[in-house]
Amino acid sequence: MTKLNQLQTIINEQHLDAAYISNPMTINYLTGFYSDPVERVLALIIFSDHEPFLFAPALEVEAIKGTGWSFPVYGYLDHEHPFDLIADHVHQLAGNPVNWGIEKGSLTVDRLQSLEQVFPDAHFNTDLTPTIEKMRMIKSEDEIAKLNEAGKWADFAFEVGFNAVEVGKSEQAIAADLEYALKQHGINKMSFDTLIQAGPHAAEPHGATSGNKVKENELVLFDLGTIFEGYISDASRTIAVGSLNEKQKDIYQVCLEAQLTAQAAAKPGITAAELDKVARDIITKAGYGEYFIHRLGHGMGSSEHEFPSIMEGNDLVLEPGMCFSIEPGIYIPGFAGVRIEDCVHITTTGCEPFTHTSKELQTFPK
């Protein structure tokens, strides 16, 4: 059964007539076609008892056909009203569906109101987002193989990036070196903006790679990922430049212990909250609890952040095929930041990481 067939079966079970799928990542997951339409409309319409169709900007139609999509695809020009056209196609194919499922997490109020205007007798009350999240949560063998390949290229990026580190070189220049090397091997897109942060800058977990220059005797944080056939990698390592003081070494070793212990504990039967606590307790006991300011991990697959969240309060029991990050961090403002991360998939007995770059403290330049 294809993913699209699976969702159609769920639509029938929930007594829905149709579904309006608007999240580009969901459309990619179900059809194999990805595009960010920006301000334009891209939608997948699924019916309970008719064939689905894709609706897209006219400039995307040929690309959709090139993916092997075997159902209708309808395009629209910029001067046309997309929701009037969607309604016309729906009426021709399936009459007047009344009960619709939508993705409340991605459908804007403006577009929901547009749907309500062209389908005045319809109800758009059923949120399919949780259903789709659960579908995406358990990865197939093929998906895991693609995630492993993306992980190999992340390991390659770490190797190039570490060797590009020099005192006086900017974070941006190091990122450019590793991304150029990837492009030379046909890896043209990162799964998110490469993050390289040196010294105190690394204490900003959601900071950005900057023109800051690497200095002697500090920690440098790398957070990066690549894309392989629509599936991503995401990993973090922290390295030393020059000689570290005892506090720098300590926060690194505490973070490493938390990461390794949590990764060893990740297996079927443990809950997301329990796994978060494994790492958090180690960091808290060492006196750095206030500096671990985010969840332990997030789901990943065809997008960077998916379901589930590995965090306090989430009693979801881990199952084989779930994929997520394990990324404890310690961020001391004005001093330093350390994050060590692998994404893993749960097996029948434990977990396996997608990246394998050493997590022991390494010093560069060699």
C-alpha positions as CSV (number, residue, x, y, z in Angstrom):
1,M,0.0,0.0,0.0
2,T,1.4,3.4,-0.9
3,K,1.4,6.2,1.6
4,L,-1.2,8.0,-0.5
5,N,-3.5,4.9,-0.4
6,Q,-2.9,4.6,3.4
7,L,-4.1,8.2,3.9
8,Q,-7.1,7.6,1.6
9,T,-8.0,4.6,3.8
10,I,-7.8,6.8,6.9
11,I,-10.0,9.4,5.2
12,N,-12.6,6.7,4.6
13,E,-12.3,5.4,8.2
14,Q,-12.9,9.0,9.5
15,H,-16.0,9.3,7.3
16,L,-14.5,12.2,5.4
17,D,-15.3,13.0,1.8
18,A,-12.1,14.7,0.9
19,A,-8.8,16.2,2.2
20,Y,-7.0,19.4,1.3
21,I,-3.3,18.9,1.9
22,S,-1.3,22.1,1.9
23,N,2.0,21.4,3.7
24,P,4.7,21.1,1.0
25,M,6.6,18.5,3.0
26,T,3.4,16.4,3.3
27,I,2.8,16.7,-0.4
28,N,6.4,15.5,-1.0
29,Y,5.9,12.6,1.4
30,L,2.7,11.5,-0.3
31,T,3.6,12.2,-4.0
32,G,7.4,12.4,-4.3
33,F,7.2,16.1,-5.6
34,Y,8.6,18.9,-3.5
35,S,8.4,22.6,-4.1
36,D,8.1,25.6,-1.9
37,P,5.3,27.6,-3.7
38,V,6.0,30.8,-1.6
39,E,3.0,33.0,-2.1
40,R,1.4,30.7,-4.8
41,V,-1.0,27.8,-4.1
42,L,0.2,24.2,-4.1
43,A,-2.4,21.6,-2.9
44,L,-3.0,17.9,-3.0
45,I,-6.7,17.0,-3.1
46,I,-7.5,13.5,-1.9
47,F,-11.0,12.0,-2.1
48,S,-12.6,9.0,-0.3
49,D,-13.7,7.3,-3.5
50,H,-12.1,9.2,-6.5
51,E,-8.6,9.6,-7.7
52,P,-6.6,12.4,-6.2
53,F,-5.2,15.4,-8.0
54,L,-2.4,17.9,-7.6
55,F,-3.1,21.6,-8.1
56,A,0.0,23.8,-8.7
57,P,1.3,26.9,-10.3
58,A,1.5,26.4,-14.0
59,L,5.3,26.7,-13.9
60,E,5.4,23.6,-11.8
61,V,3.2,21.3,-13.9
62,E,6.0,19.7,-16.0
63,A,8.2,19.1,-13.0
64,I,5.3,17.3,-11.3
65,K,4.8,15.1,-14.4
66,G,8.5,14.3,-14.4
67,T,8.3,12.7,-11.0
68,G,6.1,9.9,-12.3
69,W,2.9,11.3,-10.7
70,S,0.2,9.2,-12.4
71,F,-2.9,11.2,-11.4
72,P,-4.2,14.5,-12.8
73,V,-2.3,17.7,-12.2
74,Y,-3.9,21.0,-12.9
75,G,-2.0,24.3,-13.2
76,Y,-3.0,27.9,-12.8
77,L,-1.7,31.2,-14.1
78,D,-0.8,34.0,-11.7
79,H,-3.7,36.2,-12.8
80,E,-6.3,33.4,-12.2
81,H,-8.1,32.8,-8.9
82,P,-6.7,29.4,-7.7
83,F,-9.6,28.5,-5.3
84,D,-12.2,29.0,-8.0
85,L,-10.3,26.6,-10.2
86,I,-9.8,24.1,-7.4
87,A,-13.6,24.1,-6.8
88,D,-14.3,23.6,-10.5
89,H,-12.0,20.5,-10.6
90,V,-13.4,19.1,-7.4
91,H,-17.0,19.5,-8.7
92,Q,-16.1,17.8,-12.0
93,L,-14.4,14.9,-10.3
94,A,-16.4,14.3,-7.1
95,G,-19.5,16.5,-7.0
96,N,-19.8,18.5,-3.8
97,P,-17.8,16.9,-0.9
98,V,-19.1,18.1,2.4
99,N,-16.7,16.7,5.1
100,W,-13.1,17.8,4.6
101,G,-9.9,17.1,6.4
102,I,-7.2,19.7,6.5
103,E,-3.8,20.3,8.0
104,K,-4.5,22.9,10.6
105,G,-0.8,23.3,11.3
106,S,-0.1,24.7,7.9
107,L,-3.3,26.1,6.4
108,T,-3.5,29.8,6.9
109,V,-6.7,31.5,8.0
110,D,-6.8,33.4,4.7
111,R,-6.7,30.2,2.6
112,L,-9.2,28.4,4.9
113,Q,-11.6,31.3,4.3
114,S,-11.0,31.0,0.6
115,L,-12.0,27.3,0.7
116,E,-15.1,28.1,2.7
117,Q,-16.1,30.7,0.1
118,V,-15.9,28.3,-2.8
119,F,-17.4,25.3,-0.8
120,P,-20.1,27.1,1.2
121,D,-21.8,23.9,2.2
122,A,-18.6,22.1,3.3
123,H,-17.1,21.6,6.8
124,F,-13.4,21.9,7.4
125,N,-13.3,20.8,10.9
126,T,-11.1,17.7,10.9
127,D,-7.4,18.1,11.5
128,L,-5.3,15.5,9.7
129,T,-2.0,16.9,11.0
130,P,-1.7,14.4,13.9
131,T,-2.6,11.5,11.6
132,I,0.0,12.5,9.1
133,E,2.6,13.0,11.8
134,K,2.0,9.5,13.0
135,M,2.3,8.1,9.5
136,R,5.6,9.9,9.0
137,M,6.9,8.9,12.4
138,I,7.6,5.2,11.5
139,K,10.2,5.0,8.7
140,S,10.4,2.2,6.2
141,E,13.6,0.4,5.3
142,D,13.9,2.5,2.1
143,E,13.6,5.7,4.1
144,I,16.2,4.6,6.6
145,A,18.6,3.7,3.8
146,K,18.2,7.2,2.5
147,L,18.7,8.7,5.9
148,N,21.9,6.6,6.3
149,E,23.2,8.0,3.0
150,A,22.5,11.6,4.1
151,G,24.3,10.8,7.3
152,K,27.4,9.7,5.3
153,W,27.6,13.1,3.7
154,A,27.2,14.8,7.0
155,D,30.2,12.9,8.2
156,F,32.1,14.0,5.1
157,A,31.1,17.6,5.8
158,F,32.4,17.4,9.4
159,E,35.8,16.1,8.1
160,V,36.2,18.9,5.7
161,G,34.9,21.5,8.1
162,F,37.2,20.5,11.0
163,N,40.2,20.5,8.7
164,A,39.2,24.0,7.4
165,V,39.4,25.5,11.0
166,E,42.2,28.0,11.5
167,V,42.8,30.7,14.1
168,G,41.7,34.0,12.5
169,K,39.3,32.3,10.0
170,S,35.7,33.3,10.1
171,E,32.8,31.0,10.8
172,Q,31.3,31.9,7.4
173,A,34.6,31.0,5.6
174,I,34.7,27.5,7.2
175,A,31.0,26.9,6.3
176,A,31.8,27.9,2.7
177,D,34.7,25.5,2.5
178,L,32.6,22.5,3.6
179,E,29.6,23.4,1.5
180,Y,31.8,23.9,-1.6
181,A,33.4,20.4,-1.0
182,L,29.9,18.9,-0.8
183,K,28.8,20.6,-4.1
184,Q,31.9,19.2,-5.8
185,H,30.4,15.7,-4.9
186,G,26.9,16.5,-6.1
187,I,25.4,17.4,-2.7
188,N,24.0,20.8,-3.7
189,K,21.7,21.6,-0.8
190,M,22.0,21.5,3.0
191,S,19.0,20.4,5.1
192,F,19.3,23.7,7.0
193,D,21.7,26.6,7.1
194,T,25.1,25.3,8.3
195,L,25.7,26.5,11.8
196,I,29.3,27.1,12.9
197,Q,29.8,29.1,16.1
198,A,33.1,29.8,17.8
199,G,33.7,30.6,21.5
200,P,31.0,32.5,23.4
201,H,29.0,32.7,20.2
202,A,28.2,29.0,20.6
203,A,26.2,29.8,23.7
204,E,23.4,31.0,21.4
205,P,21.7,27.7,20.3
206,H,19.7,29.4,17.6
207,G,22.3,31.9,16.5
208,A,23.6,32.0,13.0
209,T,27.0,31.5,11.3
210,S,28.7,34.9,11.3
211,G,31.8,36.8,10.4
212,N,33.2,36.1,13.9
213,K,36.8,34.8,13.7
214,V,38.0,31.6,15.4
215,K,40.3,32.4,18.3
216,E,43.0,30.4,20.1
217,N,41.9,28.2,23.0
218,E,38.2,28.0,22.5
219,L,35.5,25.6,21.5
220,V,33.9,25.6,18.0
221,L,30.4,24.2,17.5
222,F,29.3,22.6,14.2
223,D,25.6,21.8,13.4
224,L,24.9,20.7,9.9
225,G,23.0,18.3,7.6
226,T,22.6,17.3,4.0
227,I,19.8,16.1,1.8
228,F,19.8,12.8,-0.1
229,E,16.8,11.9,-2.3
230,G,14.5,14.0,-0.2
231,Y,15.8,12.8,3.2
232,I,18.0,14.7,5.6
233,S,20.8,14.4,8.0
234,D,21.3,16.5,11.1
235,A,24.2,16.3,13.5
236,S,26.3,18.4,15.8
237,R,29.9,18.2,17.0
238,T,32.1,20.5,19.1
239,I,35.8,20.7,18.6
240,A,38.7,22.4,20.4
241,V,41.1,25.0,19.0
242,G,44.3,25.2,20.9
243,S,44.3,24.4,24.7
244,L,41.2,24.4,26.8
245,N,40.8,25.4,30.4
246,E,39.3,23.0,32.9
247,K,35.8,24.4,32.7
248,Q,35.7,24.1,28.9
249,K,36.9,20.5,29.2
250,D,34.3,19.8,31.9
251,I,31.3,21.1,30.0
252,Y,32.4,19.1,27.0
253,Q,32.8,15.8,29.0
254,V,29.5,16.3,30.8
255,C,27.6,16.9,27.5
256,L,29.4,13.9,26.0
257,E,28.4,11.6,28.9
258,A,24.8,12.8,28.6
259,Q,24.7,12.2,24.8
260,L,26.3,8.8,24.9
261,T,24.2,7.6,27.9
262,A,21.0,8.7,26.3
263,Q,21.9,7.1,23.0
264,A,22.7,3.8,24.7
265,A,19.3,4.1,26.5
266,A,17.2,4.7,23.4
267,K,15.3,1.5,22.6
268,P,11.7,0.2,22.2
269,G,9.7,0.6,25.4
270,I,11.2,3.7,26.9
271,T,9.2,6.9,26.6
272,A,10.3,10.1,25.1
273,A,10.1,11.8,28.5
274,E,12.2,9.1,30.2
275,L,14.9,9.4,27.5
276,D,15.0,13.2,27.9
277,K,15.4,12.7,31.7
278,V,18.4,10.3,31.2
279,A,20.5,13.1,29.6
280,R,19.0,15.9,31.6
281,D,19.8,14.3,35.0
282,I,23.5,13.9,34.1
283,I,23.8,17.6,33.1
284,T,21.8,18.7,36.2
285,K,23.9,16.6,38.6
286,A,27.0,18.1,37.2
287,G,25.7,21.6,38.0
288,Y,24.8,22.7,34.5
289,G,21.1,22.0,34.4
290,E,20.1,25.7,33.9
291,Y,22.2,25.8,30.8
292,F,20.5,22.9,29.0
293,I,17.6,25.0,27.6
294,H,15.9,22.9,25.0
295,R,14.4,19.4,24.5
296,L,16.7,16.5,24.1
297,G,15.6,15.8,20.5
298,H,13.1,16.1,17.7
299,G,11.9,13.7,15.0
300,M,13.5,13.9,11.5
301,G,13.1,12.3,8.1
302,S,12.1,14.2,5.0
303,S,12.2,17.4,7.0
304,E,14.4,18.7,9.8
305,H,11.8,18.8,12.6
306,E,9.1,16.1,12.6
307,F,7.1,14.2,15.2
308,P,7.9,13.2,18.0
309,S,9.6,15.6,20.4
310,I,11.9,13.9,22.9
311,M,11.1,16.0,25.9
312,E,9.7,16.2,29.3
313,G,5.9,15.5,29.4
314,N,5.8,13.4,26.3
315,D,4.8,9.9,27.3
316,L,5.0,8.4,23.8
317,V,6.6,5.0,23.9
318,L,9.4,4.6,21.4
319,E,9.0,2.0,18.7
320,P,11.2,0.5,15.9
321,G,11.4,2.8,12.9
322,M,11.1,6.0,14.8
323,C,13.9,8.5,13.9
324,F,14.9,11.4,16.0
325,S,17.9,13.5,17.3
326,I,19.7,13.0,20.6
327,E,21.3,16.4,21.2
328,P,22.0,17.6,24.7
329,G,23.7,21.0,25.0
330,I,25.3,23.2,27.6
331,Y,25.2,26.9,26.8
332,I,26.9,29.3,29.2
333,P,26.4,32.9,28.1
334,G,29.6,34.9,27.5
335,F,31.7,31.8,27.9
336,A,31.1,28.8,25.6
337,G,28.5,26.4,24.2
338,V,28.7,22.7,23.6
339,R,26.2,20.5,21.7
340,I,26.8,16.9,20.6
341,E,24.2,15.3,18.4
342,D,23.4,12.2,16.4
343,C,20.1,11.4,14.8
344,V,19.2,7.7,15.3
345,H,16.5,5.2,14.3
346,I,15.0,2.8,16.8
347,T,15.7,-0.9,16.1
348,T,14.2,-4.0,17.8
349,T,16.9,-3.9,20.5
350,G,18.2,-0.3,20.7
351,C,19.1,2.3,18.2
352,E,21.5,3.0,15.4
353,P,22.9,6.5,14.5
354,F,23.0,7.9,11.0
355,T,26.3,9.7,11.6
356,H,29.5,8.2,12.9
357,T,32.0,11.1,13.3
358,S,34.0,10.6,16.5
359,K,32.5,12.3,19.5
360,E,35.7,12.3,21.6
361,L,37.1,15.8,22.0
362,Q,39.3,16.6,19.0
363,T,41.7,19.5,18.6
364,F,42.2,21.4,15.3
365,P,44.3,22.4,13.5
366,K,46.0,19.1,13.8
